[in-house]
Amino acid sequence: MEAFIVYCSPAGTTRKIAQRISSTLAHFGYDVATYDLAQNLDEATVGYDIKHAHKEHCLFIGSPVYACHPVPIVTQFIAQLPDNADGYAVPFVTWGGVTSGVALFEMAEMLAQKSYAVIGAAKILAVHSLMWRYQHPLGAGHPDEADEKLVDQLVAAVHNSIISQPPLSIDLSTLNYLPEPIREPMRTIDINYARQVLPQKIVNKNRCTACNICKAVCPAHAITCDPFPEFNQNCIMCYSCMRLCPESAIEADFSKLEKWLTKRAQEFSEHPPSAIFVAHD
């Protein structure tokens, strides 16, 4: 059977999970194709490959959680998948210790609307992508070995479900695991909200050498250089441009970020940090 792994990973942790999924699928004998949506891939081409796969295929699709949701590049990809899909789907998310929000449910719901049978899902704790400067970031050390073993269990359960025929779909309501008073306000939060509340990026033109590295590493293709970086409406506030700039020419005031994120994490107090969801007889 063919398996497709499609993901976006600005900070690298979702990629790590995708790679683990790929190696475990290969162990079970799957023909695996992996696509990183940040690598200037043509979404239509990826969709074409999936559309013209063999009748039975399994799509693993991963996203980090930003502002309680999957990143737009992932939801846009799902939206352009062909209708009446004849296959199985397994959404997975990585989250940075504040909240995994409604991301997993939203991805699963979109896939089900494309007629995919959602036969598994996972949320995996990861080091918070905005806390690389801090000594004790939320999610430090994750994904760790225990997280990877959990991913192995997910893939094994998905494989066993597929070969059992017919595979059982999971109850999507189990992906609405956060309490409703916490969950419902999250539906009104989006990336535009994040752009307003997160530190604003400023280009230090005295440091910038117009190397265009920021443009190359932007997973949302949201940067143009003329000659200095300019950020458009596709920006997902991942700060990869700032983190990877060799001249530290992109700046933002992160002085209050650690305290704010830690406070939010304590308010949500989400447990368990990592979990898999599979169907049971």
C-alpha positions in Angstrom: 0.0 0.0 0.0 1.1 3.6 -0.7 1.5 6.0 2.2 1.9 9.7 1.9 3.3 11.9 4.6 2.6 15.7 4.1 3.7 18.2 6.7 4.8 21.7 7.5 7.5 22.2 10.1 8.9 25.7 10.7 11.0 24.7 13.7 11.8 21.1 12.8 9.8 19.2 15.4 6.9 18.2 13.2 9.5 17.0 10.6 11.0 14.8 13.3 7.7 13.1 13.9 7.1 12.8 10.1 10.5 11.1 9.8 9.7 8.7 12.6 6.3 7.8 10.9 8.1 7.3 7.6 10.7 4.9 9.1 8.0 2.9 11.0 5.8 2.7 7.9 8.8 1.4 5.9 9.3 -1.3 8.5 5.8 -2.5 7.8 6.5 -2.6 4.1 4.7 0.6 2.9 5.8 2.5 -0.2 6.3 5.9 1.5 6.4 9.4 -0.2 7.1 12.4 2.0 6.4 16.0 1.2 7.4 19.1 3.2 5.0 21.8 2.2 7.6 24.5 3.1 10.0 23.4 0.4 8.4 25.3 -2.4 6.4 22.2 -3.4 3.5 22.7 -5.8 0.5 21.8 -3.7 -1.4 20.8 -6.9 1.4 18.4 -7.8 1.3 16.7 -4.3 -2.5 16.6 -4.6 -2.1 15.0 -8.1 0.2 12.3 -6.7 -2.3 11.5 -4.0 -5.3 11.6 -6.4 -3.6 9.1 -8.7 -2.4 6.8 -6.0 -3.6 3.2 -5.9 -7.2 2.8 -4.7 -6.1 2.2 -1.1 -3.6 4.7 0.3 -3.0 6.2 3.7 -2.3 9.9 4.2 -0.5 11.1 7.3 -0.7 14.9 7.5 1.1 17.0 10.2 1.1 20.5 11.4 2.4 22.5 14.4 -0.2 24.2 16.4 -0.2 28.0 16.0 -2.8 30.1 17.8 -4.8 27.0 18.7 -5.1 25.9 15.0 -3.1 24.1 12.3 -1.0 26.4 10.2 -2.8 27.8 7.1 -0.5 26.1 4.6 -1.7 22.7 5.9 -5.4 23.6 5.9 -5.0 25.0 2.5 -3.5 21.8 1.3 -6.3 19.7 2.8 -8.8 22.0 1.2 -7.4 21.4 -2.3 -7.4 17.6 -2.0 -9.8 15.9 -4.4 -13.3 15.3 -3.1 -14.5 11.7 -2.7 -11.1 10.5 -1.6 -10.7 6.8 -1.4 -8.2 6.3 1.3 -7.4 6.5 5.0 -6.1 9.6 6.9 -4.1 10.1 10.1 -3.7 13.8 11.2 -1.0 14.6 13.7 0.1 17.8 15.4 3.0 19.0 17.5 2.4 21.6 20.2 4.7 23.7 22.4 3.3 23.2 25.9 0.7 26.0 26.0 -2.2 24.3 24.3 -2.9 22.0 21.3 -6.1 23.8 20.8 -8.6 22.6 18.3 -6.0 21.8 15.6 -6.3 18.0 15.6 -10.1 18.1 15.4 -10.1 20.7 12.7 -7.7 18.7 10.5 -9.7 15.4 11.0 -13.0 17.1 10.3 -11.6 18.6 7.0 -10.2 15.2 6.0 -13.5 13.5 6.8 -15.3 16.0 4.6 -13.0 14.9 1.8 -14.4 11.4 2.4 -11.2 10.1 4.0 -11.7 7.5 6.7 -9.8 9.0 9.7 -8.3 5.9 11.4 -5.9 7.5 13.8 -4.5 10.7 15.1 -1.8 12.1 17.4 -0.8 15.1 19.4 2.9 15.2 20.4 4.5 17.6 22.8 7.4 19.6 21.4 9.7 22.4 22.6 8.0 25.7 22.1 9.2 27.2 18.8 9.3 30.8 20.1 11.4 30.0 23.2 14.7 29.1 21.6 16.4 32.0 23.5 15.2 30.8 26.9 17.1 28.5 29.3 13.9 26.6 30.3 11.5 26.6 27.3 8.1 24.9 27.5 8.3 21.4 26.2 12.0 21.2 26.7 13.5 17.9 25.4 10.5 17.0 23.4 9.7 15.1 21.2 11.7 12.6 23.3 12.1 8.8 23.1 8.8 8.2 24.9 7.0 10.4 22.3 8.6 8.5 19.5 7.5 5.2 20.9 4.0 6.6 21.1 4.3 7.4 17.4 5.4 3.8 16.7 2.4 2.6 18.5 0.1 4.8 16.4 1.6 3.6 13.2 1.4 -0.1 14.3 -2.3 0.4 15.3 -3.0 2.1 11.9 -1.3 -0.7 10.1 -3.2 -3.4 12.0 -6.5 -1.5 11.4 -5.8 -1.4 7.6 -5.0 -5.1 7.3 -8.0 -6.1 9.4 -10.4 -4.8 6.8 -12.5 -2.8 7.0 -10.5 -0.3 9.0 -12.4 1.4 11.8 -12.7 5.1 11.8 -12.1 7.0 15.0 -14.9 8.9 16.6 -13.9 12.5 15.8 -15.5 13.8 18.9 -12.7 12.2 20.9 -10.4 14.8 19.3 -12.4 17.5 21.0 -10.6 16.6 24.2 -10.3 20.0 25.8 -13.2 21.1 28.0 -15.8 23.1 26.1 -15.4 26.4 28.1 -11.7 26.3 27.0 -12.3 25.0 23.5 -15.1 27.2 22.2 -13.3 30.6 22.5 -10.4 29.1 20.6 -12.5 28.8 17.5 -12.6 32.6 17.2 -8.8 32.9 17.5 -6.7 32.8 14.2 -3.4 33.7 12.8 -4.5 37.3 12.5 -5.0 37.4 16.2 -1.5 36.0 16.7 -0.1 38.8 14.4 -1.6 41.3 16.8 -0.5 39.9 20.1 2.9 38.5 19.3 6.0 40.7 19.2 6.4 42.6 16.0 9.3 42.0 13.7 11.6 44.9 12.8 14.4 44.8 10.2 17.6 46.4 11.3 18.9 47.8 8.0 22.3 48.5 9.4 22.8 44.8 10.0 21.0 43.3 7.0 23.2 42.2 4.2 20.4 41.4 1.8 21.5 37.8 1.8 17.8 36.6 1.3 18.3 33.7 3.7 15.1 34.8 5.6 13.1 34.5 2.3 14.6 31.1 1.7 13.7 29.7 5.1 10.2 31.2 5.4 7.8 28.2 5.4 4.8 30.4 4.4 6.6 32.1 1.5 5.7 35.4 3.2 8.9 37.4 2.6 10.0 39.5 -0.3 13.3 41.3 -0.4 13.6 44.7 -2.0 16.4 44.8 -1.0 15.4 44.4 2.7 12.9 41.9 3.9 9.2 42.8 3.8 6.5 40.5 5.4 3.2 39.9 3.7 -0.2 38.6 4.9 0.9 35.0 4.6 3.2 35.4 7.7 2.4 32.8 10.3 4.6 34.4 13.0 6.9 31.4 13.3 10.0 33.8 13.5 12.1 31.4 11.5 13.4 34.4 9.7 14.6 35.9 13.0 15.9 32.7 14.4 17.9 31.8 11.3 19.2 35.2 10.2 23.0 35.0 10.3 23.3 38.7 11.0 20.6 38.9 13.7 19.1 41.6 11.5 15.5 40.8 12.2 14.5 41.8 15.7 11.5 41.5 18.1 11.0 42.2 21.7 10.7 38.8 23.4 11.3 40.2 26.9 7.7 39.5 28.1 7.1 36.4 26.0 8.4 33.7 28.5 6.2 35.0 31.4 3.1 35.3 29.1 3.5 31.8 27.6 4.2 30.2 30.9 1.1 31.8 32.4 -1.1 30.6 29.5 0.3 27.1 29.8 -0.6 27.1 33.5 -4.1 28.3 32.7 -4.7 25.6 30.2 -2.9 22.8 32.2 -3.4 20.4 29.3 -2.8 16.7 30.0 -1.6 14.3 28.8 1.0 16.2 26.8 1.3 13.5 24.2 -1.5 11.1 23.1 -2.6 8.9 20.2 -6.1 8.2 19.1 -7.1 4.9 17.5 -10.4 3.1 16.9 -11.3 0.1 19.1 -13.8 -2.6 18.5 
